[in-house]
Amino acid sequence: LSLTGMEEADAIAFAEAFRSRVLAMSGVQSAAYAVDLPLDGGRMGFGSLRVPGMKPPEPFDSFRADWNVVSPDYFKTLKMRLVSGRDFTDQDVTGAPGAIIINEAMARSVWKTTDVIGRQFEASTMGNPKQTLTVVGVAPDAQVDTLGAAVGPFVYVPLKQLYLSRVSLLVKSAHGGMIPQVRALLRQMNPNLPVTTAMP
């Protein structure tokens, strides 16, 4: 989104408007943004996570996890039912209390239990050297990196609290053939926005 010159506020507003119009398309059941696509083999870390008074495993100085930055309805779009807690909402924005969803492996690696709603991390992320993130949900241990690999600690944070300009839109529809329609809508709304090759 930044390649068109949009600053964060305008980019988020555009992304929301685009997603709303996609949701209004016939057959679309849900749609969500993600920085990292499922099963693309990518592994990302956007910061460090610590728990006050708790020492991470040696030799690290923080708890290790892969990250993804997602919008509300990401789990719904992928048909991933949360183990406990809630999904991100439109209220999880900059200035609101920091929210994080962790998978079961992350919960067990830090607290030895998956009963972790309300527990907190002290995070250092891009542009924010110190913030408190409260666990609002626990996601299942899904293979989001590559099929057949062991599932490791994984965390999700809301796009409106850790904005990144390169995002992908995931769309769940009742029928196939949606990609050309979605691309056409995007060209209509902003013909200058670069689009990478979509997954089938």
Secondary structure, 3 states (H helix, E strand, C coil): CHHHCCCHHHHHHHHHHHHHHHHCCCCEEEEEEECCCCCCCCCCCCEEEEECCECCCCCCCCECCEEEEECCCHHHHCCCCCCEECCCCCCCCCCCCEEEEEEHHHHHHHHCCCCCCCCEEEEEECCEEEEEEEEEEEECCCCCCCCCCCCCCEEEEECCCCCCCCCEEEEEECCCCCHHHHHHHHHHHCCCCCCCCCCC
